Amino acid sequence: MLDYVLIYSLEKGKKINIRYKKDNKVTLRDIKVLNIKNDDIKAYCYLRHEIRNFKKDNILSAIMYNF
């Protein structure tokens, strides 16, 4: 399911919401996926207002918005 949501964001240019774990902290992020290469996700992060890199293994869950 995670792959489906990430590809959906990439192909449709849509914002998704992820739960992301880094350094034993879990954050909620709204992102728009720009590129997927192996397990590296390049995305615009609406929390930080910049392009960030995410490790797929650190994404705990991802959901699509209904708008």
Backbone as XML, in Angstrom:
<?xml version="1.0"?>
<chain id="A" units="angstrom">
  <residue number="1" name="MET">
    <atom name="N" x="0.818" y="-1.199" z="0.000"/>
    <atom name="CA" x="0.000" y="0.000" z="0.000"/>
    <atom name="C" x="0.860" y="1.261" z="0.000"/>
  </residue>
  <residue number="2" name="LEU">
    <atom name="N" x="1.971" y="1.231" z="0.719"/>
    <atom name="CA" x="2.860" y="2.388" z="0.769"/>
    <atom name="C" x="3.342" y="2.763" z="-0.625"/>
  </residue>
  <residue number="3" name="ASP">
    <atom name="N" x="3.792" y="1.775" z="-1.381"/>
    <atom name="CA" x="4.271" y="2.044" z="-2.743"/>
    <atom name="C" x="3.172" y="2.676" z="-3.591"/>
  </residue>
  <residue number="4" name="TYR">
    <atom name="N" x="1.956" y="2.182" z="-3.462"/>
    <atom name="CA" x="0.829" y="2.714" z="-4.232"/>
    <atom name="C" x="0.620" y="4.203" z="-3.933"/>
  </residue>
  <residue number="5" name="VAL">
    <atom name="N" x="0.643" y="4.574" z="-2.665"/>
    <atom name="CA" x="0.416" y="5.971" z="-2.280"/>
    <atom name="C" x="1.560" y="6.860" z="-2.761"/>
  </residue>
  <residue number="6" name="LEU">
    <atom name="N" x="2.783" y="6.378" z="-2.657"/>
    <atom name="CA" x="3.932" y="7.171" z="-3.121"/>
    <atom name="C" x="3.885" y="7.371" z="-4.637"/>
  </residue>
  <residue number="7" name="ILE">
    <atom name="N" x="3.579" y="6.327" z="-5.366"/>
    <atom name="CA" x="3.489" y="6.427" z="-6.830"/>
    <atom name="C" x="2.319" y="7.321" z="-7.239"/>
  </residue>
  <residue number="8" name="TYR">
    <atom name="N" x="1.210" y="7.221" z="-6.525"/>
    <atom name="CA" x="0.062" y="8.093" z="-6.771"/>
    <atom name="C" x="0.481" y="9.564" z="-6.664"/>
  </residue>
  <residue number="9" name="SER">
    <atom name="N" x="1.188" y="9.909" z="-5.601"/>
    <atom name="CA" x="1.644" y="11.287" z="-5.412"/>
    <atom name="C" x="2.582" y="11.711" z="-6.540"/>
  </residue>
  <residue number="10" name="LEU">
    <atom name="N" x="3.488" y="10.831" z="-6.914"/>
    <atom name="CA" x="4.443" y="11.123" z="-7.982"/>
    <atom name="C" x="3.740" y="11.340" z="-9.317"/>
  </residue>
  <residue number="11" name="GLU">
    <atom name="N" x="2.863" y="10.416" z="-9.686"/>
    <atom name="CA" x="2.223" y="10.478" z="-11.005"/>
    <atom name="C" x="1.149" y="11.557" z="-11.112"/>
  </residue>
  <residue number="12" name="LYS">
    <atom name="N" x="0.411" y="11.796" z="-10.043"/>
    <atom name="CA" x="-0.690" y="12.762" z="-10.076"/>
    <atom name="C" x="-0.294" y="14.136" z="-9.563"/>
  </residue>
  <residue number="13" name="GLY">
    <atom name="N" x="0.912" y="14.246" z="-8.981"/>
    <atom name="CA" x="1.344" y="15.525" z="-8.423"/>
    <atom name="C" x="0.516" y="15.943" z="-7.225"/>
  </residue>
  <residue number="14" name="LYS">
    <atom name="N" x="0.047" y="14.961" z="-6.454"/>
    <atom name="CA" x="-0.840" y="15.216" z="-5.319"/>
    <atom name="C" x="-0.094" y="15.148" z="-3.988"/>
  </residue>
  <residue number="15" name="LYS">
    <atom name="N" x="-0.593" y="15.920" z="-3.048"/>
    <atom name="CA" x="-0.067" y="15.928" z="-1.693"/>
    <atom name="C" x="-0.576" y="14.693" z="-0.949"/>
  </residue>
  <residue number="16" name="ILE">
    <atom name="N" x="0.305" y="14.079" z="-0.171"/>
    <atom name="CA" x="-0.063" y="12.960" z="0.682"/>
    <atom name="C" x="0.424" y="13.259" z="2.096"/>
  </residue>
  <residue number="17" name="ASN">
    <atom name="N" x="-0.033" y="12.464" z="3.053"/>
    <atom name="CA" x="0.392" y="12.614" z="4.436"/>
    <atom name="C" x="1.154" y="11.357" z="4.851"/>
  </residue>
  <residue number="18" name="ILE">
    <atom name="N" x="2.317" y="11.558" z="5.467"/>
    <atom name="CA" x="3.114" y="10.426" z="5.939"/>
    <atom name="C" x="3.424" y="10.569" z="7.427"/>
  </residue>
  <residue number="19" name="ARG">
    <atom name="N" x="3.584" y="9.426" z="8.068"/>
    <atom name="CA" x="4.177" y="9.366" z="9.407"/>
    <atom name="C" x="5.607" y="8.922" z="9.181"/>
  </residue>
  <residue number="20" name="TYR">
    <atom name="N" x="6.569" y="9.745" z="9.644"/>
    <atom name="CA" x="7.969" y="9.514" z="9.332"/>
    <atom name="C" x="8.783" y="9.427" z="10.612"/>
  </residue>
  <residue number="21" name="LYS">
    <atom name="N" x="9.617" y="8.402" z="10.703"/>
    <atom name="CA" x="10.462" y="8.200" z="11.881"/>
    <atom name="C" x="11.902" y="8.524" z="11.542"/>
  </residue>
  <residue number="22" name="LYS">
    <atom name="N" x="12.483" y="9.404" z="12.361"/>
    <atom name="CA" x="13.897" y="9.744" z="12.202"/>
    <atom name="C" x="14.461" y="10.061" z="13.581"/>
  </residue>
  <residue number="23" name="ASP">
    <atom name="N" x="15.576" y="9.447" z="13.912"/>
    <atom name="CA" x="16.224" y="9.666" z="15.210"/>
    <atom name="C" x="15.268" y="9.430" z="16.376"/>
  </residue>
  <residue number="24" name="ASN">
    <atom name="N" x="14.494" y="8.363" z="16.301"/>
    <atom name="CA" x="13.538" y="7.976" z="17.346"/>
    <atom name="C" x="12.426" y="8.988" z="17.575"/>
  </residue>
  <residue number="25" name="LYS">
    <atom name="N" x="12.193" y="9.876" z="16.623"/>
    <atom name="CA" x="11.073" y="10.809" z="16.677"/>
    <atom name="C" x="10.148" y="10.515" z="15.508"/>
  </residue>
  <residue number="26" name="VAL">
    <atom name="N" x="8.862" y="10.582" z="15.753"/>
    <atom name="CA" x="7.879" y="10.379" z="14.692"/>
    <atom name="C" x="7.200" y="11.720" z="14.414"/>
  </residue>
  <residue number="27" name="THR">
    <atom name="N" x="7.185" y="12.101" z="13.142"/>
    <atom name="CA" x="6.522" y="13.342" z="12.745"/>
    <atom name="C" x="5.491" y="13.050" z="11.668"/>
  </residue>
  <residue number="28" name="LEU">
    <atom name="N" x="4.485" y="13.898" z="11.606"/>
    <atom name="CA" x="3.508" y="13.856" z="10.521"/>
    <atom name="C" x="3.940" y="14.884" z="9.500"/>
  </residue>
  <residue number="29" name="ARG">
    <atom name="N" x="3.978" y="14.475" z="8.246"/>
    <atom name="CA" x="4.424" y="15.366" z="7.179"/>
    <atom name="C" x="3.446" y="15.324" z="6.017"/>
  </residue>
  <residue number="30" name="ASP">
    <atom name="N" x="3.147" y="16.462" z="5.454"/>
    <atom name="CA" x="2.475" y="16.536" z="4.171"/>
    <atom name="C" x="3.574" y="16.706" z="3.140"/>
  </residue>
  <residue number="31" name="ILE">
    <atom name="N" x="3.585" y="15.829" z="2.147"/>
    <atom name="CA" x="4.625" y="15.887" z="1.114"/>
    <atom name="C" x="3.998" y="15.703" z="-0.259"/>
  </residue>
  <residue number="32" name="LYS">
    <atom name="N" x="4.743" y="16.129" z="-1.279"/>
    <atom name="CA" x="4.414" y="15.825" z="-2.673"/>
    <atom name="C" x="5.655" y="15.187" z="-3.274"/>
  </residue>
  <residue number="33" name="VAL">
    <atom name="N" x="5.526" y="13.933" z="-3.689"/>
    <atom name="CA" x="6.668" y="13.165" z="-4.195"/>
    <atom name="C" x="7.108" y="13.716" z="-5.552"/>
  </residue>
  <residue number="34" name="LEU">
    <atom name="N" x="8.413" y="13.945" z="-5.674"/>
    <atom name="CA" x="9.003" y="14.453" z="-6.913"/>
    <atom name="C" x="9.793" y="13.386" z="-7.660"/>
  </residue>
  <residue number="35" name="ASN">
    <atom name="N" x="10.379" y="12.439" z="-6.902"/>
    <atom name="CA" x="11.194" y="11.395" z="-7.520"/>
    <atom name="C" x="11.301" y="10.211" z="-6.564"/>
  </residue>
  <residue number="36" name="ILE">
    <atom name="N" x="11.304" y="9.027" z="-7.136"/>
    <atom name="CA" x="11.531" y="7.807" z="-6.360"/>
    <atom name="C" x="12.688" y="7.068" z="-7.014"/>
  </residue>
  <residue number="37" name="LYS">
    <atom name="N" x="13.718" y="6.826" z="-6.242"/>
    <atom name="CA" x="14.881" y="6.092" z="-6.745"/>
    <atom name="C" x="15.261" y="5.063" z="-5.691"/>
  </residue>
  <residue number="38" name="ASN">
    <atom name="N" x="14.998" y="3.801" z="-6.015"/>
    <atom name="CA" x="15.199" y="2.699" z="-5.066"/>
    <atom name="C" x="14.392" y="2.967" z="-3.805"/>
  </residue>
  <residue number="39" name="ASP">
    <atom name="N" x="15.041" y="3.152" z="-2.686"/>
    <atom name="CA" x="14.340" y="3.426" z="-1.431"/>
    <atom name="C" x="14.478" y="4.877" z="-0.994"/>
  </residue>
  <residue number="40" name="ASP">
    <atom name="N" x="14.923" y="5.742" z="-1.888"/>
    <atom name="CA" x="15.063" y="7.165" z="-1.593"/>
    <atom name="C" x="13.919" y="7.935" z="-2.243"/>
  </residue>
  <residue number="41" name="ILE">
    <atom name="N" x="13.247" y="8.733" z="-1.438"/>
    <atom name="CA" x="12.107" y="9.519" z="-1.896"/>
    <atom name="C" x="12.483" y="10.989" z="-1.826"/>
  </residue>
  <residue number="42" name="LYS">
    <atom name="N" x="12.445" y="11.666" z="-2.969"/>
    <atom name="CA" x="12.663" y="13.101" z="-3.019"/>
    <atom name="C" x="11.282" y="13.742" z="-3.096"/>
  </residue>
  <residue number="43" name="ALA">
    <atom name="N" x="11.002" y="14.670" z="-2.168"/>
    <atom name="CA" x="9.657" y="15.232" z="-2.108"/>
    <atom name="C" x="9.694" y="16.657" z="-1.575"/>
  </residue>
  <residue number="44" name="TYR">
    <atom name="N" x="8.659" y="17.414" z="-1.952"/>
    <atom name="CA" x="8.483" y="18.722" z="-1.344"/>
    <atom name="C" x="7.798" y="18.504" z="-0.002"/>
  </residue>
  <residue number="45" name="CYS">
    <atom name="N" x="8.396" y="19.015" z="1.066"/>
    <atom name="CA" x="7.859" y="18.875" z="2.417"/>
    <atom name="C" x="7.172" y="20.182" z="2.800"/>
  </residue>
  <residue number="46" name="TYR">
    <atom name="N" x="5.876" y="20.102" z="3.060"/>
    <atom name="CA" x="5.106" y="21.293" z="3.415"/>
    <atom name="C" x="5.388" y="21.758" z="4.835"/>
  </residue>
  <residue number="47" name="LEU">
    <atom name="N" x="5.914" y="20.895" z="5.694"/>
    <atom name="CA" x="6.286" y="21.287" z="7.050"/>
    <atom name="C" x="7.532" y="22.169" z="7.030"/>
  </residue>
  <residue number="48" name="ARG">
    <atom name="N" x="8.517" y="21.770" z="6.258"/>
    <atom name="CA" x="9.790" y="22.512" z="6.188"/>
    <atom name="C" x="9.829" y="23.538" z="5.052"/>
  </residue>
  <residue number="49" name="HIS">
    <atom name="N" x="8.845" y="23.473" z="4.163"/>
    <atom name="CA" x="8.760" y="24.385" z="3.007"/>
    <atom name="C" x="9.990" y="24.305" z="2.115"/>
  </residue>
  <residue number="50" name="GLU">
    <atom name="N" x="10.435" y="23.069" z="1.869"/>
    <atom name="CA" x="11.569" y="22.859" z="0.976"/>
    <atom name="C" x="11.596" y="21.404" z="0.513"/>
  </residue>
  <residue number="51" name="ILE">
    <atom name="N" x="12.405" y="21.155" z="-0.484"/>
    <atom name="CA" x="12.578" y="19.793" z="-0.994"/>
    <atom name="C" x="13.454" y="19.029" z="-0.010"/>
  </residue>
  <residue number="52" name="ARG">
    <atom name="N" x="12.962" y="17.835" z="0.363"/>
    <atom name="CA" x="13.671" y="16.999" z="1.327"/>
    <atom name="C" x="13.789" y="15.578" z="0.780"/>
  </residue>
  <residue number="53" name="ASN">
    <atom name="N" x="14.719" y="14.823" z="1.348"/>
    <atom name="CA" x="14.900" y="13.420" z="0.994"/>
    <atom name="C" x="14.444" y="12.558" z="2.151"/>
  </residue>
  <residue number="54" name="PHE">
    <atom name="N" x="13.668" y="11.524" z="1.829"/>
    <atom name="CA" x="13.130" y="10.615" z="2.829"/>
    <atom name="C" x="13.546" y="9.194" z="2.477"/>
  </residue>
  <residue number="55" name="LYS">
    <atom name="N" x="13.824" y="8.407" z="3.492"/>
    <atom name="CA" x="14.110" y="6.980" z="3.312"/>
    <atom name="C" x="12.799" y="6.214" z="3.411"/>
  </residue>
  <residue number="56" name="LYS">
    <atom name="N" x="12.521" y="5.394" z="2.418"/>
    <atom name="CA" x="11.265" y="4.645" z="2.405"/>
    <atom name="C" x="11.123" y="3.774" z="3.650"/>
  </residue>
  <residue number="57" name="ASP">
    <atom name="N" x="12.209" y="3.211" z="4.129"/>
    <atom name="CA" x="12.153" y="2.368" z="5.322"/>
    <atom name="C" x="11.714" y="3.133" z="6.568"/>
  </residue>
  <residue number="58" name="ASN">
    <atom name="N" x="11.858" y="4.455" z="6.558"/>
    <atom name="CA" x="11.480" y="5.269" z="7.714"/>
    <atom name="C" x="10.042" y="5.790" z="7.627"/>
  </residue>
  <residue number="59" name="ILE">
    <atom name="N" x="9.364" y="5.542" z="6.518"/>
    <atom name="CA" x="7.968" y="5.952" z="6.388"/>
    <atom name="C" x="7.100" y="4.870" z="7.019"/>
  </residue>
  <residue number="60" name="LEU">
    <atom name="N" x="6.429" y="5.227" z="8.098"/>
    <atom name="CA" x="5.625" y="4.269" z="8.845"/>
    <atom name="C" x="4.260" y="4.056" z="8.206"/>
  </residue>
  <residue number="61" name="SER">
    <atom name="N" x="3.699" y="5.117" z="7.621"/>
    <atom name="CA" x="2.408" y="5.011" z="6.935"/>
    <atom name="C" x="2.261" y="6.194" z="5.982"/>
  </residue>
  <residue number="62" name="ALA">
    <atom name="N" x="1.371" y="6.032" z="5.013"/>
    <atom name="CA" x="1.101" y="7.098" z="4.051"/>
    <atom name="C" x="-0.377" y="7.020" z="3.652"/>
  </residue>
  <residue number="63" name="ILE">
    <atom name="N" x="-1.009" y="8.189" z="3.585"/>
    <atom name="CA" x="-2.407" y="8.240" z="3.170"/>
    <atom name="C" x="-2.593" y="9.341" z="2.138"/>
  </residue>
  <residue number="64" name="MET">
    <atom name="N" x="-3.608" y="9.129" z="1.288"/>
    <atom name="CA" x="-3.972" y="10.111" z="0.277"/>
    <atom name="C" x="-5.056" y="11.018" z="0.844"/>
  </residue>
  <residue number="65" name="TYR">
    <atom name="N" x="-5.059" y="12.253" z="0.387"/>
    <atom name="CA" x="-6.156" y="13.162" z="0.718"/>
    <atom name="C" x="-7.291" y="12.958" z="-0.267"/>
  </residue>
  <residue number="66" name="ASN">
    <atom name="N" x="-8.502" y="13.265" z="0.136"/>
    <atom name="CA" x="-9.676" y="13.075" z="-0.711"/>
    <atom name="C" x="-10.111" y="14.354" z="-1.421"/>
  </residue>
  <residue number="67" name="PHE">
    <atom name="N" x="-9.159" y="15.228" z="-1.703"/>
    <atom name="CA" x="-9.533" y="16.444" z="-2.444"/>
    <atom name="C" x="-8.673" y="16.621" z="-3.644"/>
  </residue>
</chain>
